[in-house]
Amino acid sequence: MFVKQQLDTNTHANEANAASTAAREFEVSVAYFRAGYSSDDYPSELEWQARSMIERASATKCPNVAYQLAGTKKIQQVLCEVGMVERFLQPKEAAAVRKCFAAQYSLGSMATSESRQAVEDAIRDGSKWVLKPQREGGGNNLYGDELSAFLSKHKNDALLTSYVLMQRIFPLPQTSAMLRKGQLSIADTISELGVYGCFLGDGQADSMLNEAAGYLLRTKQVGVDEGGVATGYSVLNSVVLVDE
């Protein structure tokens, strides 16, 4: 991929006029995204065109659009549908994986009869559900009474198409020491474990690299709905394995 960069070389007066309009091309081997994960990062068609240009380029993308989309909440919901996990795993493996799934439902224009029943249940009692938009980081999900009121207001709106309704998970609490901004507190907490994957491919059937690459354990106080570490809801933690 080649990009142009305007040069400002006013160090020498006799080069100033020529350099003010000069441009050079640089070949880029890797496009690493520090942004581009939120709808706010694409305020106009110009940003979409830039993303499209990068995706069509020969540079290695980290992540490319397919890998980015694979981690979205919508893909998680689709994998819960009958037959989806089975496309990628053997029957016994798929059955073992499904035992770990929480129920997830599509909404809005993509709602099914099961989705509509789940919405009615969530309107009656939002404490058992989480409403997730296609956004990253903490501070975006809806819970409890706020969730019920939102679904009741918008249950017939196309707006809900961009949300996923998920059965809420209730981890077992444990007492933990939490250090925030130099202050230590002891509290009842719950944790969430995320496992990183590393993938490298060229768009063909076979991948060049596909393996686990570590984990992230987030711990937050019981009663706190949201989760992100950067947003201040959680702290980083470590896993301790014990024999039973």
NUROMI-555230 format. One record per residue (C-alpha): residue in one letter; chain; y, x, z; residue number from 1. Coordinates in Angstrom, 2 decimals, m for minus. Layout:
N
<doke><r>a</r><c>A</c><Y>Y</Y><X>X</X><Z>Z</Z><k>NUM</k></doke>
...
***
This chain:
244
<doke><r>m</r><c>A</c><Y>0.00</Y><X>0.00</X><Z>0.00</Z><k>1</k></doke>
<doke><r>f</r><c>A</c><Y>3.46</Y><X>1.30</X><Z>m0.89</Z><k>2</k></doke>
<doke><r>v</r><c>A</c><Y>6.69</Y><X>0.41</X><Z>0.91</Z><k>3</k></doke>
<doke><r>k</r><c>A</c><Y>10.27</Y><X>1.33</X><Z>0.18</Z><k>4</k></doke>
<doke><r>q</r><c>A</c><Y>12.64</Y><X>2.69</X><Z>2.79</Z><k>5</k></doke>
<doke><r>q</r><c>A</c><Y>16.40</Y><X>2.94</X><Z>2.36</Z><k>6</k></doke>
<doke><r>l</r><c>A</c><Y>17.66</Y><X>6.40</X><Z>3.27</Z><k>7</k></doke>
<doke><r>d</r><c>A</c><Y>20.89</Y><X>7.19</X><Z>5.07</Z><k>8</k></doke>
<doke><r>t</r><c>A</c><Y>21.62</Y><X>10.87</X><Z>4.39</Z><k>9</k></doke>
<doke><r>n</r><c>A</c><Y>25.29</Y><X>11.19</X><Z>5.19</Z><k>10</k></doke>
<doke><r>t</r><c>A</c><Y>24.80</Y><X>14.60</X><Z>6.80</Z><k>11</k></doke>
<doke><r>h</r><c>A</c><Y>26.35</Y><X>16.23</X><Z>3.76</Z><k>12</k></doke>
<doke><r>a</r><c>A</c><Y>29.48</Y><X>14.65</X><Z>2.36</Z><k>13</k></doke>
<doke><r>n</r><c>A</c><Y>28.70</Y><X>15.50</X><Z>m1.25</Z><k>14</k></doke>
<doke><r>e</r><c>A</c><Y>25.37</Y><X>13.58</X><Z>m0.99</Z><k>15</k></doke>
<doke><r>a</r><c>A</c><Y>26.74</Y><X>10.47</X><Z>0.69</Z><k>16</k></doke>
<doke><r>n</r><c>A</c><Y>27.38</Y><X>8.36</X><Z>m2.41</Z><k>17</k></doke>
<doke><r>a</r><c>A</c><Y>24.02</Y><X>9.11</X><Z>m4.02</Z><k>18</k></doke>
<doke><r>a</r><c>A</c><Y>22.03</Y><X>8.67</X><Z>m0.82</Z><k>19</k></doke>
<doke><r>s</r><c>A</c><Y>23.57</Y><X>5.31</X><Z>0.10</Z><k>20</k></doke>
<doke><r>t</r><c>A</c><Y>21.47</Y><X>3.60</X><Z>m2.55</Z><k>21</k></doke>
<doke><r>a</r><c>A</c><Y>18.51</Y><X>5.97</X><Z>m2.64</Z><k>22</k></doke>
<doke><r>a</r><c>A</c><Y>15.01</Y><X>4.67</X><Z>m1.97</Z><k>23</k></doke>
<doke><r>r</r><c>A</c><Y>11.68</Y><X>6.35</X><Z>m1.53</Z><k>24</k></doke>
<doke><r>e</r><c>A</c><Y>8.17</Y><X>4.99</X><Z>m1.60</Z><k>25</k></doke>
<doke><r>f</r><c>A</c><Y>5.62</Y><X>5.71</X><Z>1.13</Z><k>26</k></doke>
<doke><r>e</r><c>A</c><Y>1.93</Y><X>5.05</X><Z>0.94</Z><k>27</k></doke>
<doke><r>v</r><c>A</c><Y>0.70</Y><X>3.20</X><Z>4.06</Z><k>28</k></doke>
<doke><r>s</r><c>A</c><Y>m2.93</Y><X>3.57</X><Z>5.08</Z><k>29</k></doke>
<doke><r>v</r><c>A</c><Y>m2.96</Y><X>1.30</X><Z>8.17</Z><k>30</k></doke>
<doke><r>a</r><c>A</c><Y>m1.01</Y><X>m1.88</X><Z>8.99</Z><k>31</k></doke>
<doke><r>y</r><c>A</c><Y>m1.17</Y><X>m2.39</X><Z>12.76</Z><k>32</k></doke>
<doke><r>f</r><c>A</c><Y>0.19</Y><X>m5.71</X><Z>13.99</Z><k>33</k></doke>
<doke><r>r</r><c>A</c><Y>2.25</Y><X>m5.67</X><Z>17.18</Z><k>34</k></doke>
<doke><r>a</r><c>A</c><Y>3.49</Y><X>m9.14</X><Z>16.22</Z><k>35</k></doke>
<doke><r>g</r><c>A</c><Y>2.34</Y><X>m11.87</X><Z>13.88</Z><k>36</k></doke>
<doke><r>y</r><c>A</c><Y>0.11</Y><X>m13.70</X><Z>16.37</Z><k>37</k></doke>
<doke><r>s</r><c>A</c><Y>2.49</Y><X>m16.58</X><Z>17.10</Z><k>38</k></doke>
<doke><r>s</r><c>A</c><Y>4.10</Y><X>m19.21</X><Z>14.88</Z><k>39</k></doke>
<doke><r>d</r><c>A</c><Y>7.46</Y><X>m17.96</X><Z>16.18</Z><k>40</k></doke>
<doke><r>d</r><c>A</c><Y>6.84</Y><X>m14.72</X><Z>14.26</Z><k>41</k></doke>
<doke><r>y</r><c>A</c><Y>7.06</Y><X>m16.61</X><Z>10.94</Z><k>42</k></doke>
<doke><r>p</r><c>A</c><Y>10.43</Y><X>m18.42</X><Z>11.06</Z><k>43</k></doke>
<doke><r>s</r><c>A</c><Y>10.87</Y><X>m18.50</X><Z>7.26</Z><k>44</k></doke>
<doke><r>e</r><c>A</c><Y>9.01</Y><X>m18.11</X><Z>3.98</Z><k>45</k></doke>
<doke><r>l</r><c>A</c><Y>10.07</Y><X>m14.45</X><Z>3.87</Z><k>46</k></doke>
<doke><r>e</r><c>A</c><Y>7.78</Y><X>m13.55</X><Z>6.78</Z><k>47</k></doke>
<doke><r>w</r><c>A</c><Y>4.85</Y><X>m15.39</X><Z>5.16</Z><k>48</k></doke>
<doke><r>q</r><c>A</c><Y>5.46</Y><X>m13.50</X><Z>1.92</Z><k>49</k></doke>
<doke><r>a</r><c>A</c><Y>5.45</Y><X>m10.18</X><Z>3.81</Z><k>50</k></doke>
<doke><r>r</r><c>A</c><Y>2.17</Y><X>m11.06</X><Z>5.52</Z><k>51</k></doke>
<doke><r>s</r><c>A</c><Y>0.67</Y><X>m12.09</X><Z>2.18</Z><k>52</k></doke>
<doke><r>m</r><c>A</c><Y>1.74</Y><X>m8.78</X><Z>0.62</Z><k>53</k></doke>
<doke><r>i</r><c>A</c><Y>0.09</Y><X>m6.81</X><Z>3.43</Z><k>54</k></doke>
<doke><r>e</r><c>A</c><Y>m3.13</Y><X>m8.82</X><Z>3.19</Z><k>55</k></doke>
<doke><r>r</r><c>A</c><Y>m3.40</Y><X>m8.17</X><Z>m0.56</Z><k>56</k></doke>
<doke><r>a</r><c>A</c><Y>m2.75</Y><X>m4.44</X><Z>m0.14</Z><k>57</k></doke>
<doke><r>s</r><c>A</c><Y>m5.45</Y><X>m1.78</X><Z>0.03</Z><k>58</k></doke>
<doke><r>a</r><c>A</c><Y>m4.30</Y><X>m0.59</X><Z>3.48</Z><k>59</k></doke>
<doke><r>t</r><c>A</c><Y>m6.58</Y><X>m1.16</X><Z>6.47</Z><k>60</k></doke>
<doke><r>k</r><c>A</c><Y>m5.29</Y><X>m4.12</X><Z>8.46</Z><k>61</k></doke>
<doke><r>c</r><c>A</c><Y>m5.63</Y><X>m4.23</X><Z>12.25</Z><k>62</k></doke>
<doke><r>p</r><c>A</c><Y>m6.37</Y><X>m7.10</X><Z>12.35</Z><k>63</k></doke>
<doke><r>n</r><c>A</c><Y>m6.67</Y><X>m8.59</X><Z>8.89</Z><k>64</k></doke>
<doke><r>v</r><c>A</c><Y>m6.07</Y><X>m12.32</X><Z>8.64</Z><k>65</k></doke>
<doke><r>a</r><c>A</c><Y>m9.79</Y><X>m13.19</X><Z>8.68</Z><k>66</k></doke>
<doke><r>y</r><c>A</c><Y>m10.39</Y><X>m11.22</X><Z>11.90</Z><k>67</k></doke>
<doke><r>q</r><c>A</c><Y>m7.28</Y><X>m12.70</X><Z>13.48</Z><k>68</k></doke>
<doke><r>l</r><c>A</c><Y>m8.34</Y><X>m16.24</X><Z>12.64</Z><k>69</k></doke>
<doke><r>a</r><c>A</c><Y>m11.86</Y><X>m15.59</X><Z>13.96</Z><k>70</k></doke>
<doke><r>g</r><c>A</c><Y>m10.41</Y><X>m15.29</X><Z>17.46</Z><k>71</k></doke>
<doke><r>t</r><c>A</c><Y>m8.41</Y><X>m18.51</X><Z>17.40</Z><k>72</k></doke>
<doke><r>k</r><c>A</c><Y>m9.15</Y><X>m21.53</X><Z>19.56</Z><k>73</k></doke>
<doke><r>k</r><c>A</c><Y>m9.89</Y><X>m23.63</X><Z>16.47</Z><k>74</k></doke>
<doke><r>i</r><c>A</c><Y>m12.76</Y><X>m21.32</X><Z>15.46</Z><k>75</k></doke>
<doke><r>q</r><c>A</c><Y>m14.13</Y><X>m21.54</X><Z>19.01</Z><k>76</k></doke>
<doke><r>q</r><c>A</c><Y>m14.09</Y><X>m25.32</X><Z>18.70</Z><k>77</k></doke>
<doke><r>v</r><c>A</c><Y>m15.78</Y><X>m25.27</X><Z>15.30</Z><k>78</k></doke>
<doke><r>l</r><c>A</c><Y>m18.55</Y><X>m23.02</X><Z>16.62</Z><k>79</k></doke>
<doke><r>c</r><c>A</c><Y>m19.36</Y><X>m25.75</X><Z>19.16</Z><k>80</k></doke>
<doke><r>e</r><c>A</c><Y>m20.21</Y><X>m28.15</X><Z>16.32</Z><k>81</k></doke>
<doke><r>v</r><c>A</c><Y>m23.85</Y><X>m28.78</X><Z>15.52</Z><k>82</k></doke>
<doke><r>g</r><c>A</c><Y>m25.35</Y><X>m26.15</X><Z>13.21</Z><k>83</k></doke>
<doke><r>m</r><c>A</c><Y>m22.43</Y><X>m23.70</X><Z>13.23</Z><k>84</k></doke>
<doke><r>v</r><c>A</c><Y>m23.76</Y><X>m21.03</X><Z>15.61</Z><k>85</k></doke>
<doke><r>e</r><c>A</c><Y>m27.12</Y><X>m21.40</X><Z>13.93</Z><k>86</k></doke>
<doke><r>r</r><c>A</c><Y>m25.61</Y><X>m20.07</X><Z>10.70</Z><k>87</k></doke>
<doke><r>f</r><c>A</c><Y>m25.27</Y><X>m16.65</X><Z>12.32</Z><k>88</k></doke>
<doke><r>l</r><c>A</c><Y>m28.06</Y><X>m16.45</X><Z>14.93</Z><k>89</k></doke>
<doke><r>q</r><c>A</c><Y>m31.76</Y><X>m17.09</X><Z>15.13</Z><k>90</k></doke>
<doke><r>p</r><c>A</c><Y>m32.72</Y><X>m20.43</X><Z>16.78</Z><k>91</k></doke>
<doke><r>k</r><c>A</c><Y>m33.67</Y><X>m18.90</X><Z>20.15</Z><k>92</k></doke>
<doke><r>e</r><c>A</c><Y>m30.51</Y><X>m16.79</X><Z>20.24</Z><k>93</k></doke>
<doke><r>a</r><c>A</c><Y>m28.34</Y><X>m19.77</X><Z>19.27</Z><k>94</k></doke>
<doke><r>a</r><c>A</c><Y>m29.90</Y><X>m21.91</X><Z>22.00</Z><k>95</k></doke>
<doke><r>a</r><c>A</c><Y>m29.20</Y><X>m19.21</X><Z>24.62</Z><k>96</k></doke>
<doke><r>v</r><c>A</c><Y>m25.58</Y><X>m18.89</X><Z>23.48</Z><k>97</k></doke>
<doke><r>r</r><c>A</c><Y>m25.02</Y><X>m22.65</X><Z>23.53</Z><k>98</k></doke>
<doke><r>k</r><c>A</c><Y>m25.98</Y><X>m22.77</X><Z>27.21</Z><k>99</k></doke>
<doke><r>c</r><c>A</c><Y>m22.73</Y><X>m20.88</X><Z>27.90</Z><k>100</k></doke>
<doke><r>f</r><c>A</c><Y>m20.50</Y><X>m23.19</X><Z>25.84</Z><k>101</k></doke>
<doke><r>a</r><c>A</c><Y>m17.99</Y><X>m25.63</X><Z>27.29</Z><k>102</k></doke>
<doke><r>a</r><c>A</c><Y>m17.49</Y><X>m28.74</X><Z>25.18</Z><k>103</k></doke>
<doke><r>q</r><c>A</c><Y>m14.56</Y><X>m28.51</X><Z>22.74</Z><k>104</k></doke>
<doke><r>y</r><c>A</c><Y>m13.19</Y><X>m31.21</X><Z>20.45</Z><k>105</k></doke>
<doke><r>s</r><c>A</c><Y>m10.97</Y><X>m31.39</X><Z>17.37</Z><k>106</k></doke>
<doke><r>l</r><c>A</c><Y>m8.03</Y><X>m33.79</X><Z>17.54</Z><k>107</k></doke>
<doke><r>g</r><c>A</c><Y>m5.48</Y><X>m35.56</X><Z>15.36</Z><k>108</k></doke>
<doke><r>s</r><c>A</c><Y>m6.44</Y><X>m35.98</X><Z>11.72</Z><k>109</k></doke>
<doke><r>m</r><c>A</c><Y>m9.67</Y><X>m34.01</X><Z>12.36</Z><k>110</k></doke>
<doke><r>a</r><c>A</c><Y>m10.84</Y><X>m36.13</X><Z>15.30</Z><k>111</k></doke>
<doke><r>t</r><c>A</c><Y>m14.39</Y><X>m37.50</X><Z>15.40</Z><k>112</k></doke>
<doke><r>s</r><c>A</c><Y>m15.75</Y><X>m40.44</X><Z>17.37</Z><k>113</k></doke>
<doke><r>e</r><c>A</c><Y>m16.81</Y><X>m37.96</X><Z>20.07</Z><k>114</k></doke>
<doke><r>s</r><c>A</c><Y>m13.29</Y><X>m36.48</X><Z>20.08</Z><k>115</k></doke>
<doke><r>r</r><c>A</c><Y>m11.68</Y><X>m39.88</X><Z>20.53</Z><k>116</k></doke>
<doke><r>q</r><c>A</c><Y>m14.02</Y><X>m40.67</X><Z>23.41</Z><k>117</k></doke>
<doke><r>a</r><c>A</c><Y>m13.16</Y><X>m37.34</X><Z>25.04</Z><k>118</k></doke>
<doke><r>v</r><c>A</c><Y>m9.43</Y><X>m38.09</X><Z>24.65</Z><k>119</k></doke>
<doke><r>e</r><c>A</c><Y>m9.83</Y><X>m41.44</X><Z>26.40</Z><k>120</k></doke>
<doke><r>d</r><c>A</c><Y>m11.71</Y><X>m39.72</X><Z>29.23</Z><k>121</k></doke>
<doke><r>a</r><c>A</c><Y>m8.99</Y><X>m37.06</X><Z>29.52</Z><k>122</k></doke>
<doke><r>i</r><c>A</c><Y>m6.28</Y><X>m39.74</X><Z>29.62</Z><k>123</k></doke>
<doke><r>r</r><c>A</c><Y>m8.06</Y><X>m41.40</X><Z>32.54</Z><k>124</k></doke>
<doke><r>d</r><c>A</c><Y>m8.63</Y><X>m38.10</X><Z>34.37</Z><k>125</k></doke>
<doke><r>g</r><c>A</c><Y>m7.03</Y><X>m34.90</X><Z>33.09</Z><k>126</k></doke>
<doke><r>s</r><c>A</c><Y>m8.40</Y><X>m32.75</X><Z>35.91</Z><k>127</k></doke>
<doke><r>k</r><c>A</c><Y>m11.65</Y><X>m32.09</X><Z>34.01</Z><k>128</k></doke>
<doke><r>w</r><c>A</c><Y>m10.00</Y><X>m30.94</X><Z>30.79</Z><k>129</k></doke>
<doke><r>v</r><c>A</c><Y>m7.68</Y><X>m28.33</X><Z>29.23</Z><k>130</k></doke>
<doke><r>l</r><c>A</c><Y>m5.52</Y><X>m29.04</X><Z>26.17</Z><k>131</k></doke>
<doke><r>k</r><c>A</c><Y>m4.99</Y><X>m25.86</X><Z>24.14</Z><k>132</k></doke>
<doke><r>p</r><c>A</c><Y>m2.56</Y><X>m25.34</X><Z>21.24</Z><k>133</k></doke>
<doke><r>q</r><c>A</c><Y>m3.07</Y><X>m22.64</X><Z>18.62</Z><k>134</k></doke>
<doke><r>r</r><c>A</c><Y>m0.98</Y><X>m20.14</X><Z>20.58</Z><k>135</k></doke>
<doke><r>e</r><c>A</c><Y>m1.73</Y><X>m16.81</X><Z>22.24</Z><k>136</k></doke>
<doke><r>g</r><c>A</c><Y>m0.97</Y><X>m15.70</X><Z>25.80</Z><k>137</k></doke>
<doke><r>g</r><c>A</c><Y>m0.37</Y><X>m17.74</X><Z>28.95</Z><k>138</k></doke>
<doke><r>g</r><c>A</c><Y>2.00</Y><X>m20.62</X><Z>29.48</Z><k>139</k></doke>
<doke><r>n</r><c>A</c><Y>0.96</Y><X>m22.86</X><Z>26.59</Z><k>140</k></doke>
<doke><r>n</r><c>A</c><Y>m1.96</Y><X>m24.96</X><Z>27.87</Z><k>141</k></doke>
<doke><r>l</r><c>A</c><Y>m1.72</Y><X>m28.41</X><Z>29.46</Z><k>142</k></doke>
<doke><r>y</r><c>A</c><Y>m3.66</Y><X>m29.50</X><Z>32.55</Z><k>143</k></doke>
<doke><r>g</r><c>A</c><Y>m4.11</Y><X>m32.45</X><Z>34.87</Z><k>144</k></doke>
<doke><r>d</r><c>A</c><Y>m1.53</Y><X>m35.25</X><Z>34.87</Z><k>145</k></doke>
<doke><r>e</r><c>A</c><Y>0.62</Y><X>m33.43</X><Z>32.30</Z><k>146</k></doke>
<doke><r>l</r><c>A</c><Y>m2.35</Y><X>m33.31</X><Z>29.93</Z><k>147</k></doke>
<doke><r>s</r><c>A</c><Y>m3.13</Y><X>m37.01</X><Z>30.43</Z><k>148</k></doke>
<doke><r>a</r><c>A</c><Y>0.48</Y><X>m38.03</X><Z>29.82</Z><k>149</k></doke>
<doke><r>f</r><c>A</c><Y>0.74</Y><X>m35.88</X><Z>26.68</Z><k>150</k></doke>
<doke><r>l</r><c>A</c><Y>m2.46</Y><X>m37.30</X><Z>25.18</Z><k>151</k></doke>
<doke><r>s</r><c>A</c><Y>m1.45</Y><X>m40.84</X><Z>26.02</Z><k>152</k></doke>
<doke><r>k</r><c>A</c><Y>1.89</Y><X>m40.36</X><Z>24.27</Z><k>153</k></doke>
<doke><r>h</r><c>A</c><Y>0.54</Y><X>m38.58</X><Z>21.18</Z><k>154</k></doke>
<doke><r>k</r><c>A</c><Y>m3.07</Y><X>m39.74</X><Z>20.81</Z><k>155</k></doke>
<doke><r>n</r><c>A</c><Y>m2.32</Y><X>m41.33</X><Z>17.43</Z><k>156</k></doke>
<doke><r>d</r><c>A</c><Y>m0.06</Y><X>m38.51</X><Z>16.18</Z><k>157</k></doke>
<doke><r>a</r><c>A</c><Y>m0.91</Y><X>m35.83</X><Z>13.61</Z><k>158</k></doke>
<doke><r>l</r><c>A</c><Y>0.69</Y><X>m33.42</X><Z>16.12</Z><k>159</k></doke>
<doke><r>l</r><c>A</c><Y>m2.63</Y><X>m33.26</X><Z>17.95</Z><k>160</k></doke>
<doke><r>t</r><c>A</c><Y>m4.31</Y><X>m31.65</X><Z>14.94</Z><k>161</k></doke>
<doke><r>s</r><c>A</c><Y>m2.95</Y><X>m28.30</X><Z>16.14</Z><k>162</k></doke>
<doke><r>y</r><c>A</c><Y>m4.58</Y><X>m28.74</X><Z>19.57</Z><k>163</k></doke>
<doke><r>v</r><c>A</c><Y>m8.13</Y><X>m28.39</X><Z>20.91</Z><k>164</k></doke>
<doke><r>l</r><c>A</c><Y>m9.40</Y><X>m30.40</X><Z>23.87</Z><k>165</k></doke>
<doke><r>m</r><c>A</c><Y>m11.76</Y><X>m28.33</X><Z>26.02</Z><k>166</k></doke>
<doke><r>q</r><c>A</c><Y>m13.94</Y><X>m29.16</X><Z>28.99</Z><k>167</k></doke>
<doke><r>r</r><c>A</c><Y>m12.48</Y><X>m27.30</X><Z>31.96</Z><k>168</k></doke>
<doke><r>i</r><c>A</c><Y>m14.52</Y><X>m24.49</X><Z>33.51</Z><k>169</k></doke>
<doke><r>f</r><c>A</c><Y>m14.58</Y><X>m24.22</X><Z>37.31</Z><k>170</k></doke>
<doke><r>p</r><c>A</c><Y>m15.60</Y><X>m20.66</X><Z>38.33</Z><k>171</k></doke>
<doke><r>l</r><c>A</c><Y>m16.83</Y><X>m19.94</X><Z>41.84</Z><k>172</k></doke>
<doke><r>p</r><c>A</c><Y>m13.95</Y><X>m18.64</X><Z>44.02</Z><k>173</k></doke>
<doke><r>q</r><c>A</c><Y>m14.07</Y><X>m15.40</X><Z>45.97</Z><k>174</k></doke>
<doke><r>t</r><c>A</c><Y>m11.70</Y><X>m13.56</X><Z>48.29</Z><k>175</k></doke>
<doke><r>s</r><c>A</c><Y>m9.81</Y><X>m10.74</X><Z>46.56</Z><k>176</k></doke>
<doke><r>a</r><c>A</c><Y>m7.03</Y><X>m8.26</X><Z>47.24</Z><k>177</k></doke>
<doke><r>m</r><c>A</c><Y>m4.26</Y><X>m8.64</X><Z>44.65</Z><k>178</k></doke>
<doke><r>l</r><c>A</c><Y>m1.54</Y><X>m6.03</X><Z>44.08</Z><k>179</k></doke>
<doke><r>r</r><c>A</c><Y>1.62</Y><X>m7.24</X><Z>42.33</Z><k>180</k></doke>
<doke><r>k</r><c>A</c><Y>4.87</Y><X>m5.28</X><Z>42.14</Z><k>181</k></doke>
<doke><r>g</r><c>A</c><Y>3.76</Y><X>m3.08</X><Z>45.02</Z><k>182</k></doke>
<doke><r>q</r><c>A</c><Y>2.94</Y><X>m6.04</X><Z>47.26</Z><k>183</k></doke>
<doke><r>l</r><c>A</c><Y>m0.65</Y><X>m6.56</X><Z>48.47</Z><k>184</k></doke>
<doke><r>s</r><c>A</c><Y>m1.97</Y><X>m10.06</X><Z>49.18</Z><k>185</k></doke>
<doke><r>i</r><c>A</c><Y>m5.38</Y><X>m11.41</X><Z>50.15</Z><k>186</k></doke>
<doke><r>a</r><c>A</c><Y>m6.28</Y><X>m14.73</X><Z>48.57</Z><k>187</k></doke>
<doke><r>d</r><c>A</c><Y>m9.05</Y><X>m16.93</X><Z>47.23</Z><k>188</k></doke>
<doke><r>t</r><c>A</c><Y>m9.30</Y><X>m16.16</X><Z>43.53</Z><k>189</k></doke>
<doke><r>i</r><c>A</c><Y>m11.21</Y><X>m16.86</X><Z>40.34</Z><k>190</k></doke>
<doke><r>s</r><c>A</c><Y>m11.80</Y><X>m14.46</X><Z>37.46</Z><k>191</k></doke>
<doke><r>e</r><c>A</c><Y>m12.19</Y><X>m14.59</X><Z>33.69</Z><k>192</k></doke>
<doke><r>l</r><c>A</c><Y>m14.15</Y><X>m11.94</X><Z>31.78</Z><k>193</k></doke>
<doke><r>g</r><c>A</c><Y>m13.29</Y><X>m11.11</X><Z>28.18</Z><k>194</k></doke>
<doke><r>v</r><c>A</c><Y>m15.33</Y><X>m8.72</X><Z>26.06</Z><k>195</k></doke>
<doke><r>y</r><c>A</c><Y>m13.67</Y><X>m6.71</X><Z>23.28</Z><k>196</k></doke>
<doke><r>g</r><c>A</c><Y>m15.28</Y><X>m6.18</X><Z>19.91</Z><k>197</k></doke>
<doke><r>c</r><c>A</c><Y>m14.58</Y><X>m3.53</X><Z>17.29</Z><k>198</k></doke>
<doke><r>f</r><c>A</c><Y>m15.09</Y><X>m4.47</X><Z>13.65</Z><k>199</k></doke>
<doke><r>l</r><c>A</c><Y>m14.48</Y><X>m2.60</X><Z>10.40</Z><k>200</k></doke>
<doke><r>g</r><c>A</c><Y>m15.31</Y><X>m4.07</X><Z>7.01</Z><k>201</k></doke>
<doke><r>d</r><c>A</c><Y>m14.24</Y><X>m4.14</X><Z>3.38</Z><k>202</k></doke>
<doke><r>g</r><c>A</c><Y>m14.70</Y><X>m7.84</X><Z>2.69</Z><k>203</k></doke>
<doke><r>q</r><c>A</c><Y>m18.27</Y><X>m7.46</X><Z>1.51</Z><k>204</k></doke>
<doke><r>a</r><c>A</c><Y>m21.40</Y><X>m8.84</X><Z>3.14</Z><k>205</k></doke>
<doke><r>d</r><c>A</c><Y>m22.23</Y><X>m5.72</X><Z>5.16</Z><k>206</k></doke>
<doke><r>s</r><c>A</c><Y>m19.88</Y><X>m4.46</X><Z>7.88</Z><k>207</k></doke>
<doke><r>m</r><c>A</c><Y>m19.23</Y><X>m0.75</X><Z>8.44</Z><k>208</k></doke>
<doke><r>l</r><c>A</c><Y>m18.77</Y><X>m1.10</X><Z>12.21</Z><k>209</k></doke>
<doke><r>n</r><c>A</c><Y>m19.44</Y><X>m4.05</X><Z>14.53</Z><k>210</k></doke>
<doke><r>e</r><c>A</c><Y>m19.95</Y><X>m3.30</X><Z>18.23</Z><k>211</k></doke>
<doke><r>a</r><c>A</c><Y>m18.76</Y><X>m4.04</X><Z>21.75</Z><k>212</k></doke>
<doke><r>a</r><c>A</c><Y>m15.74</Y><X>m2.01</X><Z>22.88</Z><k>213</k></doke>
<doke><r>g</r><c>A</c><Y>m15.22</Y><X>m2.69</X><Z>26.57</Z><k>214</k></doke>
<doke><r>y</r><c>A</c><Y>m14.00</Y><X>m5.61</X><Z>28.64</Z><k>215</k></doke>
<doke><r>l</r><c>A</c><Y>m10.99</Y><X>m7.10</X><Z>30.43</Z><k>216</k></doke>
<doke><r>l</r><c>A</c><Y>m11.34</Y><X>m8.95</X><Z>33.74</Z><k>217</k></doke>
<doke><r>r</r><c>A</c><Y>m8.41</Y><X>m11.12</X><Z>34.76</Z><k>218</k></doke>
<doke><r>t</r><c>A</c><Y>m8.16</Y><X>m12.47</X><Z>38.31</Z><k>219</k></doke>
<doke><r>k</r><c>A</c><Y>m5.77</Y><X>m15.15</X><Z>39.54</Z><k>220</k></doke>
<doke><r>q</r><c>A</c><Y>m5.27</Y><X>m17.18</X><Z>42.69</Z><k>221</k></doke>
<doke><r>v</r><c>A</c><Y>m7.18</Y><X>m20.45</X><Z>43.05</Z><k>222</k></doke>
<doke><r>g</r><c>A</c><Y>m4.93</Y><X>m23.35</X><Z>42.05</Z><k>223</k></doke>
<doke><r>v</r><c>A</c><Y>m3.04</Y><X>m21.43</X><Z>39.35</Z><k>224</k></doke>
<doke><r>d</r><c>A</c><Y>m3.74</Y><X>m23.11</X><Z>36.01</Z><k>225</k></doke>
<doke><r>e</r><c>A</c><Y>m2.40</Y><X>m20.54</X><Z>33.56</Z><k>226</k></doke>
<doke><r>g</r><c>A</c><Y>m3.90</Y><X>m17.09</X><Z>32.95</Z><k>227</k></doke>
<doke><r>g</r><c>A</c><Y>m2.03</Y><X>m14.23</X><Z>31.20</Z><k>228</k></doke>
<doke><r>v</r><c>A</c><Y>m1.56</Y><X>m10.85</X><Z>32.84</Z><k>229</k></doke>
<doke><r>a</r><c>A</c><Y>1.65</Y><X>m10.07</X><Z>30.91</Z><k>230</k></doke>
<doke><r>t</r><c>A</c><Y>3.09</Y><X>m13.44</X><Z>31.95</Z><k>231</k></doke>
<doke><r>g</r><c>A</c><Y>2.41</Y><X>m12.66</X><Z>35.62</Z><k>232</k></doke>
<doke><r>y</r><c>A</c><Y>m0.23</Y><X>m15.29</X><Z>36.36</Z><k>233</k></doke>
<doke><r>s</r><c>A</c><Y>m3.15</Y><X>m12.85</X><Z>36.70</Z><k>234</k></doke>
<doke><r>v</r><c>A</c><Y>m3.90</Y><X>m9.26</X><Z>37.69</Z><k>235</k></doke>
<doke><r>l</r><c>A</c><Y>m6.35</Y><X>m6.82</X><Z>36.14</Z><k>236</k></doke>
<doke><r>n</r><c>A</c><Y>m9.65</Y><X>m6.36</X><Z>37.92</Z><k>237</k></doke>
<doke><r>s</r><c>A</c><Y>m12.97</Y><X>m4.53</X><Z>37.56</Z><k>238</k></doke>
<doke><r>v</r><c>A</c><Y>m16.55</Y><X>m5.74</X><Z>37.39</Z><k>239</k></doke>
<doke><r>v</r><c>A</c><Y>m19.03</Y><X>m4.71</X><Z>40.10</Z><k>240</k></doke>
<doke><r>l</r><c>A</c><Y>m22.69</Y><X>m5.21</X><Z>39.18</Z><k>241</k></doke>
<doke><r>v</r><c>A</c><Y>m25.21</Y><X>m5.84</X><Z>41.96</Z><k>242</k></doke>
<doke><r>d</r><c>A</c><Y>m28.97</Y><X>m6.27</X><Z>41.99</Z><k>243</k></doke>
<doke><r>e</r><c>A</c><Y>m30.31</Y><X>m9.58</X><Z>43.26</Z><k>244</k></doke>
***
